[in-house]
Amino acid sequence: MGHISREFYQNENVLEVARSLIGKILVTEFEGVITSGIIVETEAYRGEDDRACHAFPLKKTDRTKTMFLEGGHAYIYLCYGLHHLFNVVTSGEGVPNAILIRALEPVLGVNEMLRRRKLSKFSTRISSGPSCLSQALGITKAWNSHVLSVGKNIWIEEPPIPMEYEIAATTRVGVDYAGEDALLPWRFYIKGNKWVSAYPKS
């Protein structure tokens, strides 16, 4: 399947893009090795008015400057100095909106994912959680600002066969510092999918 076009990412409505990414395929190809997974969980962040966003309130720093690029770039940063987290920049240039990819259901290259994750058995530990999926797919901060719409090394594509699923919305993970914005239902996931990293407490 072909990669998603630049226009898809430049939608000004980051919530709409976050929902639309559910069910699409995140693919990497490094040194001829392809790994991929179905996106089953995303989180939206809006730089203008979302206190949970790194770029709030439209704050450009060495870390966040990638978010100010036009939609279709990868925003990859280190969490706690250890974990590489993969985000998709959306909207037009100068509008720092991004979507964190939180979980994948593996499709291609499972053995390579296991090797990268130092795991011996196939389980949700492979790619359930944003740091896990980055490690499984070989994504590091070195690819920060990579252009996803080029369709090389790291890209997102449509699934070969459309899936049927129900998308649920809930609060984002680990953003308690954001005050009222921590309560926004800006995390989207495939309802009932076992690869989702966290379900709301019942």
C-alpha positions as CSV (number, residue, x, y, z in Angstrom):
1,M,0.0,0.0,0.0
2,G,1.1,3.6,-0.6
3,H,2.1,6.0,2.1
4,I,-0.4,8.6,3.4
5,S,-0.1,11.9,1.6
6,R,1.1,15.1,3.2
7,E,-2.4,16.6,2.9
8,F,-3.8,14.0,5.4
9,Y,-1.4,15.4,8.1
10,Q,-2.2,19.0,7.5
11,N,-5.7,18.9,8.8
12,E,-6.0,21.7,11.4
13,N,-8.2,19.5,13.6
14,V,-5.7,17.4,15.6
15,L,-8.5,15.4,17.2
16,E,-9.9,14.4,13.8
17,V,-6.4,13.2,12.7
18,A,-5.8,11.3,15.9
19,R,-9.0,9.3,15.3
20,S,-8.2,8.9,11.6
21,L,-4.8,7.3,12.4
22,I,-6.5,4.5,14.3
23,G,-6.4,1.4,12.1
24,K,-3.6,2.7,9.8
25,I,-0.2,0.9,9.6
26,L,3.0,2.4,11.0
27,V,5.9,1.0,9.0
28,T,9.7,1.2,9.4
29,E,12.4,0.0,7.1
30,F,16.0,0.1,8.3
31,E,18.9,-1.7,6.5
32,G,16.3,-3.6,4.4
33,V,14.4,-4.9,7.5
34,I,10.7,-4.0,7.5
35,T,8.6,-3.9,10.7
36,S,5.0,-2.7,11.0
37,G,2.0,-2.6,13.2
38,I,-1.6,-1.5,13.2
39,I,-2.1,1.8,15.2
40,V,-4.6,0.9,17.9
41,E,-4.1,3.9,20.3
42,T,-3.3,7.6,19.9
43,E,-3.3,10.8,22.0
44,A,-3.8,14.3,20.6
45,Y,-1.9,17.3,21.8
46,R,-2.7,20.9,20.8
47,G,0.0,23.6,21.4
48,E,-2.2,26.7,21.5
49,D,-4.5,25.9,24.5
50,D,-3.6,22.4,25.8
51,R,-1.6,22.5,29.0
52,A,-0.5,18.9,28.5
53,C,1.3,19.8,25.2
54,H,5.0,20.4,25.2
55,A,4.5,23.5,23.1
56,F,1.9,25.1,25.3
57,P,1.3,28.1,25.0
58,L,2.9,28.2,21.5
59,K,6.3,27.8,23.1
60,K,9.1,27.1,20.7
61,T,12.2,25.5,22.2
62,D,15.0,23.2,20.9
63,R,12.8,20.3,21.8
64,T,9.5,21.6,20.5
65,K,10.6,23.3,17.3
66,T,9.8,20.2,15.3
67,M,6.2,20.6,16.3
68,F,6.1,23.9,14.5
69,L,6.9,22.3,11.2
70,E,4.1,21.6,8.8
71,G,2.1,18.4,9.3
72,G,3.6,15.2,8.2
73,H,6.9,15.3,10.2
74,A,7.8,12.9,13.0
75,Y,8.3,14.4,16.4
76,I,10.4,12.0,18.5
77,Y,11.7,12.9,21.9
78,L,13.3,11.2,24.9
79,C,11.2,10.5,28.0
80,Y,13.1,10.3,31.2
81,G,16.3,10.3,29.1
82,L,15.6,6.7,28.1
83,H,12.5,6.1,26.1
84,H,12.0,7.3,22.5
85,L,8.4,8.4,22.0
86,F,7.0,8.7,18.4
87,N,4.6,11.5,17.5
88,V,3.1,12.7,14.3
89,V,3.0,16.5,13.7
90,T,-0.2,17.8,12.2
91,S,-1.7,21.0,11.0
92,G,0.1,23.8,9.0
93,E,3.5,25.2,9.6
94,G,3.7,27.3,12.8
95,V,0.8,25.4,14.5
96,P,2.3,23.0,17.1
97,N,-0.1,20.1,17.1
98,A,1.0,16.5,17.4
99,I,-0.3,13.0,18.0
100,L,1.5,10.5,20.2
101,I,1.2,6.9,18.9
102,R,0.7,4.8,22.0
103,A,0.2,1.2,20.9
104,L,0.5,-1.0,17.9
105,E,-0.7,-4.5,17.0
106,P,2.2,-6.2,15.2
107,V,1.9,-7.1,11.5
108,L,5.3,-7.5,9.8
109,G,8.7,-8.3,11.3
110,V,7.6,-9.8,14.6
111,N,10.9,-11.7,15.0
112,E,12.9,-8.5,14.6
113,M,10.6,-6.8,17.0
114,L,11.2,-9.5,19.6
115,R,15.0,-9.2,19.1
116,R,14.9,-5.4,19.5
117,R,12.7,-5.7,22.6
118,K,14.9,-8.5,24.0
119,L,11.9,-10.7,24.4
120,S,11.6,-14.4,23.7
121,K,7.8,-14.8,23.6
122,F,5.1,-13.1,21.5
123,S,3.0,-11.0,23.9
124,T,1.6,-7.5,24.2
125,R,4.9,-6.4,25.8
126,I,6.2,-6.1,22.2
127,S,4.4,-2.9,21.2
128,S,1.8,-2.0,23.8
129,G,2.9,1.4,25.1
130,P,4.7,4.3,23.3
131,S,8.3,3.4,24.3
132,C,7.8,-0.3,23.6
133,L,6.5,0.3,20.0
134,S,9.4,2.7,19.2
135,Q,11.9,0.2,20.4
136,A,10.1,-2.6,18.5
137,L,10.2,-0.7,15.3
138,G,13.7,0.7,15.7
139,I,12.6,4.3,16.0
140,T,15.0,6.6,17.9
141,K,15.4,10.4,18.3
142,A,17.8,10.3,15.4
143,W,14.7,10.3,13.2
144,N,13.2,13.4,14.8
145,S,11.8,15.8,12.0
146,H,11.7,12.9,9.5
147,V,9.2,13.6,6.7
148,L,6.6,10.8,6.9
149,S,4.9,11.5,3.6
150,V,8.0,10.6,1.7
151,G,7.4,7.0,2.4
152,K,10.9,6.0,3.3
153,N,12.4,4.6,6.5
154,I,9.4,5.6,8.6
155,W,5.9,6.1,7.2
156,I,2.2,5.4,7.7
157,E,0.0,3.7,5.2
158,E,-3.6,2.5,4.7
159,P,-4.3,-1.1,5.7
160,P,-4.5,-3.5,2.8
161,I,-7.9,-4.7,4.0
162,P,-10.2,-2.2,5.9
163,M,-10.8,-3.2,9.5
164,E,-14.1,-3.1,11.4
165,Y,-13.8,-1.7,14.9
166,E,-15.3,0.7,17.4
167,I,-13.2,3.7,18.5
168,A,-13.5,4.8,22.1
169,A,-12.3,8.1,23.6
170,T,-10.9,8.7,27.1
171,T,-8.4,10.8,29.1
172,R,-4.7,10.8,28.2
173,V,-2.1,8.9,30.3
174,G,0.3,10.7,32.6
175,V,-0.8,14.3,32.2
176,D,-2.1,15.0,35.7
177,Y,0.0,18.2,35.7
178,A,-2.2,19.7,33.1
179,G,-5.0,20.6,35.5
180,E,-8.4,20.6,33.8
181,D,-6.9,19.7,30.5
182,A,-5.9,16.3,32.0
183,L,-9.6,15.5,31.9
184,L,-10.0,16.0,28.1
185,P,-11.0,12.8,26.3
186,W,-8.2,13.1,23.7
187,R,-7.0,9.5,23.8
188,F,-8.5,7.3,21.2
189,Y,-8.3,3.5,20.9
190,I,-9.8,0.4,19.4
191,K,-12.4,-0.8,21.9
192,G,-11.6,-4.3,23.2
193,N,-8.2,-4.5,21.4
194,K,-5.7,-6.3,23.7
195,W,-2.7,-4.2,22.5
196,V,-4.2,-1.0,23.9
197,S,-1.8,0.2,26.6
198,A,-4.3,1.2,29.3
199,Y,-8.1,1.0,29.7
200,P,-10.1,3.4,31.8
201,K,-10.8,2.1,35.3
202,S,-14.3,0.8,35.7
